[in-house]
Amino acid sequence: MIDVYNAILVATITVVDSGKVLLVKRKKTGFMDGYYATPGGHVDPKETIKGAAVRELREETGLVIKEEDLELFHILQDENIAPKNYISFRFLVRRWSGTPKLCEPDKSEDVGFFDIKNPPNLSPYVKLDLEVMKNPGVTFSRAEKGEFYKNS
């Protein structure tokens, strides 16, 4: 059973530029290792969701953004690791400063912009993001236990 009263908040950041998307190849995290994903992570205590997005992007890639540049495009209730209940706020960013670099070599092995139409080995979460980004407004979906792991 999912514990809806103890949700873990997550912020992810999809940075796009001229038909390319910023991706990080995960390693040694215990979650989606070997897949390319968008930067993101848990919201720390006393931190806002947007504040977490700004921090995570800087920590993982060195890119700097402002909270006002974050466009919420999707909310995902993720029950894949039940009984944990992750609520993920997924942001789109089109404006930043800096050049992406590998800032956490213990957690990732590659970072850069990749063709959005022909990306490398994407995590199922990023596949979902790239699909729902096409919809207007903010969308919501629920991933039930095992849904993202059937074909991975």
N, CA and C atoms as a LAMMPS dump frame, in Angstrom:
ITEM: TIMESTEP
0
ITEM: NUMBER OF ATOMS
456
ITEM: BOX BOUNDS ff ff ff
-5.0000000000000000e+02 5.0000000000000000e+02
-5.0000000000000000e+02 5.0000000000000000e+02
-5.0000000000000000e+02 5.0000000000000000e+02
ITEM: ATOMS id mol type element x y z
1 1 1 N 0.835 -1.191 0
2 1 2 C 0 0 0
3 1 3 C 0.878 1.251 0
4 2 1 N 0.496 2.223 -0.771
5 2 2 C 1.237 3.467 -0.894
6 2 3 C 0.902 4.388 0.274
7 3 1 N 1.943 4.984 0.857
8 3 2 C 1.776 5.924 1.961
9 3 3 C 1.653 7.326 1.383
10 4 1 N 0.431 7.761 1.143
11 4 2 C 0.209 9.062 0.51
12 4 3 C 0.514 10.229 1.441
13 5 1 N 0.609 9.971 2.734
14 5 2 C 0.856 11.044 3.691
15 5 3 C 2.339 11.293 3.929
16 6 1 N 3.182 10.444 3.417
17 6 2 C 4.629 10.616 3.555
18 6 3 C 5.291 10.595 2.188
19 7 1 N 4.816 11.426 1.301
20 7 2 C 5.361 11.485 -0.052
21 7 3 C 6.752 12.094 -0.043
22 8 1 N 7.573 11.618 -0.942
23 8 2 C 8.911 12.156 -1.149
24 8 3 C 8.833 13.067 -2.37
25 9 1 N 9.182 14.324 -2.191
26 9 2 C 9.101 15.288 -3.283
27 9 3 C 10.397 15.285 -4.091
28 10 1 N 10.224 15.379 -5.409
29 10 2 C 11.348 15.351 -6.344
30 10 3 C 11.155 16.485 -7.343
31 11 1 N 12.267 17.092 -7.758
32 11 2 C 12.243 18.099 -8.823
33 11 3 C 13.172 17.622 -9.934
34 12 1 N 12.68 17.63 -11.177
35 12 2 C 13.53 17.312 -12.328
36 12 3 C 13.501 18.486 -13.299
37 13 1 N 14.574 18.604 -14.07
38 13 2 C 14.73 19.748 -14.938
39 13 3 C 15.052 19.276 -16.349
40 14 1 N 14.196 19.609 -17.297
41 14 2 C 14.409 19.288 -18.701
42 14 3 C 14.855 20.567 -19.392
43 15 1 N 16.13 20.626 -19.736
44 15 2 C 16.704 21.797 -20.402
45 15 3 C 16.719 21.507 -21.902
46 16 1 N 16.082 22.386 -22.673
47 16 2 C 16.037 22.199 -24.124
48 16 3 C 16.649 23.401 -24.829
49 17 1 N 17.29 23.098 -25.975
50 17 2 C 17.929 24.142 -26.758
51 17 3 C 18.044 23.687 -28.207
52 18 1 N 17.352 24.363 -29.1
53 18 2 C 17.469 24.118 -30.546
54 18 3 C 17.376 22.643 -30.916
55 19 1 N 16.333 21.975 -30.44
56 19 2 C 16.115 20.575 -30.795
57 19 3 C 16.983 19.597 -30.029
58 20 1 N 17.62 20.061 -28.974
59 20 2 C 18.457 19.189 -28.149
60 20 3 C 17.984 19.246 -26.704
61 21 1 N 18.26 18.166 -25.974
62 21 2 C 17.859 18.077 -24.574
63 21 3 C 19.082 17.71 -23.743
64 22 1 N 19.193 18.321 -22.578
65 22 2 C 20.306 18.048 -21.677
66 22 3 C 20.047 16.751 -20.916
67 23 1 N 21.02 15.822 -20.98
68 23 2 C 20.878 14.533 -20.322
69 23 3 C 22.142 14.184 -19.544
70 24 1 N 21.941 13.406 -18.489
71 24 2 C 23.023 12.912 -17.648
72 24 3 C 22.913 11.396 -17.61
73 25 1 N 24.014 10.694 -17.866
74 25 2 C 23.992 9.229 -17.785
75 25 3 C 24.295 8.81 -16.347
76 26 1 N 23.334 8.126 -15.732
77 26 2 C 23.421 7.744 -14.325
78 26 3 C 24.335 6.543 -14.108
79 27 1 N 24.994 6.523 -12.947
80 27 2 C 25.797 5.362 -12.558
81 27 3 C 25.897 5.295 -11.039
82 28 1 N 25.954 4.095 -10.516
83 28 2 C 26.183 3.821 -9.099
84 28 3 C 25.251 4.574 -8.147
85 29 1 N 24.003 4.792 -8.573
86 29 2 C 23.031 5.441 -7.687
87 29 3 C 22.032 4.435 -7.127
88 30 1 N 21.94 3.27 -7.785
89 30 2 C 20.953 2.282 -7.377
90 30 3 C 19.584 2.519 -7.996
91 31 1 N 19.486 3.521 -8.875
92 31 2 C 18.211 3.836 -9.518
93 31 3 C 18.462 4.268 -10.955
94 32 1 N 17.975 3.474 -11.904
95 32 2 C 18.066 3.782 -13.33
96 32 3 C 19.51 3.954 -13.802
97 33 1 N 20.425 3.252 -13.173
98 33 2 C 21.826 3.313 -13.595
99 33 3 C 21.962 2.8 -15.022
100 34 1 N 22.813 3.466 -15.803
101 34 2 C 23.017 3.092 -17.201
102 34 3 C 22.103 3.822 -18.16
103 35 1 N 21.084 4.456 -17.638
104 35 2 C 20.15 5.227 -18.465
105 35 3 C 20.533 6.706 -18.474
106 36 1 N 20.152 7.377 -19.54
107 36 2 C 20.261 8.837 -19.577
108 36 3 C 18.99 9.424 -18.976
109 37 1 N 19.168 10.426 -18.139
110 37 2 C 18.043 11.051 -17.444
111 37 3 C 18.237 12.562 -17.44
112 38 1 N 17.188 13.258 -17.098
113 38 2 C 17.301 14.696 -16.889
114 38 3 C 17.81 14.917 -15.463
115 39 1 N 18.493 16.025 -15.225
116 39 2 C 18.953 16.307 -13.867
117 39 3 C 17.774 16.44 -12.912
118 40 1 N 18.013 16.101 -11.653
119 40 2 C 16.966 16.247 -10.658
120 40 3 C 17.286 15.464 -9.408
121 41 1 N 16.424 15.634 -8.414
122 41 2 C 16.616 14.92 -7.162
123 41 3 C 15.61 15.316 -6.114
124 42 1 N 15.827 14.801 -4.921
125 42 2 C 14.915 15.032 -3.802
126 42 3 C 14.926 16.497 -3.368
127 43 1 N 13.776 16.941 -2.895
128 43 2 C 13.649 18.259 -2.281
129 43 3 C 14.103 18.111 -0.834
130 44 1 N 15.071 18.929 -0.439
131 44 2 C 15.595 18.87 0.924
132 44 3 C 14.626 19.523 1.912
133 45 1 N 14.726 19.152 3.201
134 45 2 C 13.889 19.797 4.213
135 45 3 C 14.073 21.317 4.181
136 46 1 N 12.991 22.025 4.342
137 46 2 C 12.953 23.496 4.362
138 46 3 C 13.338 24.126 3.022
139 47 1 N 13.334 23.336 1.949
140 47 2 C 13.663 23.829 0.615
141 47 3 C 12.389 23.866 -0.222
142 48 1 N 12.247 24.865 -1.068
143 48 2 C 11.101 24.887 -1.973
144 48 3 C 11.368 23.928 -3.137
145 49 1 N 10.318 23.561 -3.822
146 49 2 C 10.468 22.662 -4.969
147 49 3 C 11.287 23.34 -6.064
148 50 1 N 10.993 24.595 -6.329
149 50 2 C 11.766 25.317 -7.344
150 50 3 C 13.208 25.524 -6.885
151 51 1 N 13.401 25.766 -5.597
152 51 2 C 14.752 25.903 -5.067
153 51 3 C 15.559 24.626 -5.264
154 52 1 N 14.89 23.481 -5.072
155 52 2 C 15.547 22.183 -5.286
156 52 3 C 15.933 22.017 -6.755
157 53 1 N 15.074 22.442 -7.665
158 53 2 C 15.366 22.327 -9.097
159 53 3 C 16.601 23.154 -9.458
160 54 1 N 16.668 24.376 -8.96
161 54 2 C 17.825 25.241 -9.22
162 54 3 C 19.095 24.585 -8.667
163 55 1 N 19.028 24.093 -7.445
164 55 2 C 20.184 23.463 -6.794
165 55 3 C 20.627 22.196 -7.533
166 56 1 N 19.681 21.318 -7.848
167 56 2 C 20.02 20.048 -8.495
168 56 3 C 20.678 20.262 -9.864
169 57 1 N 20.148 21.184 -10.649
170 57 2 C 20.742 21.439 -11.967
171 57 3 C 22.175 21.942 -11.819
172 58 1 N 22.406 22.851 -10.873
173 58 2 C 23.753 23.379 -10.639
174 58 3 C 24.695 22.277 -10.13
175 59 1 N 24.217 21.466 -9.164
176 59 2 C 25.053 20.404 -8.596
177 59 3 C 25.439 19.347 -9.631
178 60 1 N 24.521 18.997 -10.508
179 60 2 C 24.762 17.906 -11.455
180 60 3 C 25.454 18.338 -12.738
181 61 1 N 25.201 19.589 -13.172
182 61 2 C 25.706 20.006 -14.487
183 61 3 C 26.48 21.32 -14.49
184 62 1 N 26.433 22.073 -13.406
185 62 2 C 27.081 23.367 -13.364
186 62 3 C 26.269 24.488 -13.987
187 63 1 N 25.13 24.173 -14.604
188 63 2 C 24.293 25.217 -15.206
189 63 3 C 23.578 26.006 -14.121
190 64 1 N 23.424 27.298 -14.371
191 64 2 C 22.773 28.188 -13.416
192 64 3 C 21.472 28.695 -14.028
193 65 1 N 20.403 28.577 -13.264
194 65 2 C 19.089 29.076 -13.694
195 65 3 C 18.466 29.877 -12.561
196 66 1 N 17.437 30.617 -12.912
197 66 2 C 16.651 31.359 -11.922
198 66 3 C 15.309 30.65 -11.771
199 67 1 N 14.742 30.726 -10.584
200 67 2 C 13.455 30.081 -10.344
201 67 3 C 12.394 30.529 -11.341
202 68 1 N 12.436 31.799 -11.735
203 68 2 C 11.404 32.298 -12.654
204 68 3 C 11.544 31.714 -14.059
205 69 1 N 12.661 31.063 -14.35
206 69 2 C 12.847 30.424 -15.655
207 69 3 C 12.329 28.992 -15.693
208 70 1 N 11.851 28.482 -14.566
209 70 2 C 11.313 27.122 -14.492
210 70 3 C 9.848 27.113 -14.919
211 71 1 N 9.516 26.276 -15.903
212 71 2 C 8.129 26.132 -16.357
213 71 3 C 7.653 24.734 -15.969
214 72 1 N 6.731 24.648 -15.022
215 72 2 C 6.184 23.347 -14.637
216 72 3 C 5.378 22.791 -15.808
217 73 1 N 5.702 21.569 -16.236
218 73 2 C 4.935 20.982 -17.341
219 73 3 C 4.296 19.648 -16.976
220 74 1 N 4.745 19.02 -15.872
221 74 2 C 4.187 17.715 -15.543
222 74 3 C 4.376 17.41 -14.061
223 75 1 N 3.399 16.734 -13.488
224 75 2 C 3.494 16.205 -12.134
225 75 3 C 3.275 14.7 -12.238
226 76 1 N 4.191 13.953 -11.646
227 76 2 C 4.142 12.499 -11.725
228 76 3 C 4.057 11.901 -10.332
229 77 1 N 3.008 11.115 -10.085
230 77 2 C 2.937 10.331 -8.863
231 77 3 C 3.538 8.972 -9.195
232 78 1 N 4.681 8.687 -8.588
233 78 2 C 5.463 7.503 -8.941
234 78 3 C 5.432 6.487 -7.81
235 79 1 N 4.798 5.353 -8.076
236 79 2 C 4.668 4.291 -7.082
237 79 3 C 5.541 3.089 -7.431
238 80 1 N 6.534 3.292 -8.284
239 80 2 C 7.394 2.193 -8.721
240 80 3 C 8.225 1.597 -7.594
241 81 1 N 8.479 2.365 -6.578
242 81 2 C 9.282 1.874 -5.463
243 81 3 C 8.401 1.799 -4.217
244 82 1 N 7.192 1.275 -4.384
245 82 2 C 6.248 1.157 -3.27
246 82 3 C 6.895 0.371 -2.135
247 83 1 N 6.606 0.711 -0.884
248 83 2 C 5.535 1.606 -0.45
249 83 3 C 5.889 3.077 -0.495
250 84 1 N 7.105 3.41 -0.947
251 84 2 C 7.443 4.828 -1.074
252 84 3 C 6.592 5.456 -2.162
253 85 1 N 6.235 6.71 -1.93
254 85 2 C 5.376 7.446 -2.846
255 85 3 C 6.114 8.718 -3.258
256 86 1 N 6.591 8.749 -4.488
257 86 2 C 7.321 9.913 -4.984
258 86 3 C 6.375 10.814 -5.772
259 87 1 N 6.41 12.09 -5.462
260 87 2 C 5.681 13.09 -6.24
261 87 3 C 6.742 13.947 -6.912
262 88 1 N 6.777 13.864 -8.226
263 88 2 C 7.832 14.505 -8.997
264 88 3 C 7.28 15.701 -9.768
265 89 1 N 7.902 16.85 -9.554
266 89 2 C 7.545 18.083 -10.248
267 89 3 C 8.567 18.258 -11.364
268 90 1 N 8.072 18.256 -12.603
269 90 2 C 8.949 18.195 -13.764
270 90 3 C 8.898 19.552 -14.484
271 91 1 N 10.071 20.191 -14.552
272 91 2 C 10.174 21.552 -15.077
273 91 3 C 10.904 21.58 -16.414
274 92 1 N 10.492 22.52 -17.246
275 92 2 C 11.144 22.804 -18.518
276 92 3 C 11.933 24.1 -18.351
277 93 1 N 13.144 24.134 -18.914
278 93 2 C 13.993 25.324 -18.86
279 93 3 C 14.509 25.616 -20.258
280 94 1 N 14.388 26.877 -20.652
281 94 2 C 14.87 27.293 -21.969
282 94 3 C 15.959 28.373 -21.862
283 95 1 N 16.225 28.822 -20.628
284 95 2 C 17.203 29.895 -20.424
285 95 3 C 18.083 29.552 -19.221
286 96 1 N 19.386 29.641 -19.388
287 96 2 C 20.34 29.315 -18.331
288 96 3 C 21.651 30.004 -18.648
289 97 1 N 22.587 29.888 -17.728
290 97 2 C 23.944 30.353 -18.003
291 97 3 C 24.916 29.226 -17.676
292 98 1 N 26.043 29.242 -18.379
293 98 2 C 27.063 28.227 -18.161
294 98 3 C 27.092 27.186 -19.261
295 99 1 N 28.048 26.293 -19.146
296 99 2 C 28.23 25.172 -20.068
297 99 3 C 28.137 23.892 -19.253
298 100 1 N 27.347 22.916 -19.712
299 100 2 C 27.21 21.698 -18.907
300 100 3 C 28.524 20.94 -18.766
301 101 1 N 28.747 20.468 -17.56
302 101 2 C 29.932 19.667 -17.287
303 101 3 C 29.574 18.572 -16.293
304 102 1 N 30.409 17.577 -16.229
305 102 2 C 30.205 16.443 -15.332
306 102 3 C 30.638 16.863 -13.921
307 103 1 N 29.675 17.193 -13.09
308 103 2 C 29.962 17.716 -11.752
309 103 3 C 29.896 16.651 -10.661
310 104 1 N 29.263 15.531 -10.927
311 104 2 C 29.144 14.457 -9.94
312 104 3 C 29.619 13.138 -10.563
313 105 1 N 30.933 13 -10.78
314 105 2 C 31.433 11.798 -11.454
315 105 3 C 31.189 10.508 -10.674
316 106 1 N 30.866 10.601 -9.397
317 106 2 C 30.533 9.41 -8.622
318 106 3 C 29.112 8.927 -8.893
319 107 1 N 28.265 9.797 -9.486
320 107 2 C 26.866 9.455 -9.741
321 107 3 C 26.502 9.451 -11.224
322 108 1 N 27.391 9.984 -12.061
323 108 2 C 27.092 10.049 -13.493
324 108 3 C 28.39 9.93 -14.287
325 109 1 N 28.249 9.502 -15.554
326 109 2 C 29.437 9.297 -16.368
327 109 3 C 29.439 10.07 -17.675
328 110 1 N 28.363 10.801 -17.943
329 110 2 C 28.302 11.594 -19.17
330 110 3 C 27.245 12.667 -18.971
331 111 1 N 27.473 13.818 -19.555
332 111 2 C 26.48 14.891 -19.538
333 111 3 C 26.644 15.689 -20.823
334 112 1 N 25.511 16.113 -21.38
335 112 2 C 25.57 16.931 -22.584
336 112 3 C 24.21 17.071 -23.232
337 113 1 N 24.19 17.837 -24.307
338 113 2 C 22.965 18.019 -25.079
339 113 3 C 22.911 16.97 -26.18
340 114 1 N 21.754 16.333 -26.311
341 114 2 C 21.551 15.268 -27.29
342 114 3 C 20.322 15.58 -28.132
343 115 1 N 20.325 15.092 -29.363
344 115 2 C 19.207 15.284 -30.283
345 115 3 C 17.921 14.771 -29.638
346 116 1 N 16.953 15.64 -29.515
347 116 2 C 15.695 15.29 -28.839
348 116 3 C 14.912 14.232 -29.623
349 117 1 N 15.153 14.148 -30.942
350 117 2 C 14.452 13.163 -31.769
351 117 3 C 15.179 11.826 -31.849
352 118 1 N 16.442 11.797 -31.453
353 118 2 C 17.225 10.567 -31.507
354 118 3 C 18.157 10.497 -30.283
355 119 1 N 17.565 10.467 -29.094
356 119 2 C 18.389 10.481 -27.88
357 119 3 C 19.004 9.111 -27.595
358 120 1 N 19.998 9.077 -26.708
359 120 2 C 20.585 7.788 -26.31
360 120 3 C 19.622 7.018 -25.405
361 121 1 N 20.093 6.004 -24.746
362 121 2 C 19.306 5.103 -23.894
363 121 3 C 18.593 5.87 -22.772
364 122 1 N 17.36 6.287 -23.036
365 122 2 C 16.612 7.118 -22.086
366 122 3 C 15.943 6.296 -21.002
367 123 1 N 15.896 6.874 -19.811
368 123 2 C 15.094 6.268 -18.75
369 123 3 C 13.625 6.387 -19.155
370 124 1 N 12.779 5.49 -18.669
371 124 2 C 11.348 5.583 -18.985
372 124 3 C 10.735 6.909 -18.537
373 125 1 N 11.293 7.486 -17.492
374 125 2 C 10.783 8.762 -16.994
375 125 3 C 11.013 9.876 -18.014
376 126 1 N 12.183 9.893 -18.62
377 126 2 C 12.483 10.92 -19.622
378 126 3 C 11.671 10.685 -20.892
379 127 1 N 11.467 9.434 -21.247
380 127 2 C 10.586 9.143 -22.396
381 127 3 C 9.207 9.733 -22.159
382 128 1 N 8.692 9.556 -20.942
383 128 2 C 7.391 10.138 -20.594
384 128 3 C 7.447 11.657 -20.676
385 129 1 N 8.486 12.247 -20.123
386 129 2 C 8.626 13.709 -20.153
387 129 3 C 8.591 14.25 -21.572
388 130 1 N 9.37 13.653 -22.455
389 130 2 C 9.449 14.159 -23.823
390 130 3 C 8.114 14.024 -24.544
391 131 1 N 7.328 13.035 -24.157
392 131 2 C 6.003 12.865 -24.755
393 131 3 C 5.012 13.903 -24.204
394 132 1 N 4.958 14.057 -22.89
395 132 2 C 3.956 14.966 -22.309
396 132 3 C 4.313 16.437 -22.505
397 133 1 N 5.587 16.724 -22.788
398 133 2 C 5.985 18.114 -23.058
399 133 3 C 5.248 18.69 -24.255
400 134 1 N 4.777 17.82 -25.128
401 134 2 C 4.082 18.255 -26.336
402 134 3 C 2.684 18.795 -26.025
403 135 1 N 2.153 18.458 -24.844
404 135 2 C 0.798 18.872 -24.463
405 135 3 C 0.812 20.279 -23.883
406 136 1 N -0.262 21.025 -24.115
407 136 2 C -0.325 22.362 -23.522
408 136 3 C -0.612 22.267 -22.02
409 137 1 N -0.129 23.226 -21.279
410 137 2 C -0.418 23.301 -19.852
411 137 3 C 0.349 22.265 -19.047
412 138 1 N -0.086 22.104 -17.802
413 138 2 C 0.541 21.156 -16.885
414 138 3 C -0.256 19.859 -16.911
415 139 1 N 0.444 18.743 -17.077
416 139 2 C -0.226 17.448 -17.107
417 139 3 C 0.116 16.655 -15.851
418 140 1 N -0.654 15.609 -15.598
419 140 2 C -0.458 14.745 -14.437
420 140 3 C -0.528 13.292 -14.893
421 141 1 N 0.318 12.466 -14.307
422 141 2 C 0.195 11.033 -14.543
423 141 3 C 0.622 10.272 -13.3
424 142 1 N 0.253 9.008 -13.295
425 142 2 C 0.562 8.124 -12.171
426 142 3 C 1.249 6.88 -12.728
427 143 1 N 2.408 6.563 -12.188
428 143 2 C 3.126 5.356 -12.581
429 143 3 C 2.971 4.342 -11.458
430 144 1 N 2.278 3.258 -11.744
431 144 2 C 2.046 2.244 -10.72
432 144 3 C 3.241 1.317 -10.594
433 145 1 N 3.321 0.619 -9.488
434 145 2 C 4.446 -0.258 -9.192
435 145 3 C 4.73 -1.191 -10.363
436 146 1 N 5.984 -1.194 -10.807
437 146 2 C 6.416 -2.062 -11.883
438 146 3 C 6.218 -1.51 -13.279
439 147 1 N 5.478 -0.423 -13.419
440 147 2 C 5.144 0.098 -14.746
441 147 3 C 6.385 0.472 -15.565
442 148 1 N 7.362 1.099 -14.959
443 148 2 C 8.535 1.543 -15.681
444 148 3 C 9.647 0.515 -15.723
445 149 1 N 9.401 -0.654 -15.181
446 149 2 C 10.449 -1.652 -15.125
447 149 3 C 10.107 -2.906 -15.94
448 150 1 N 8.964 -2.929 -16.582
449 150 2 C 8.537 -4.104 -17.349
450 150 3 C 9.497 -4.406 -18.498
451 151 1 N 9.959 -3.386 -19.196
452 151 2 C 10.804 -3.597 -20.376
453 151 3 C 12.234 -3.115 -20.162
454 152 1 N 12.619 -2.869 -18.939
455 152 2 C 13.972 -2.338 -18.719
456 152 3 C 14.855 -3.369 -18.076
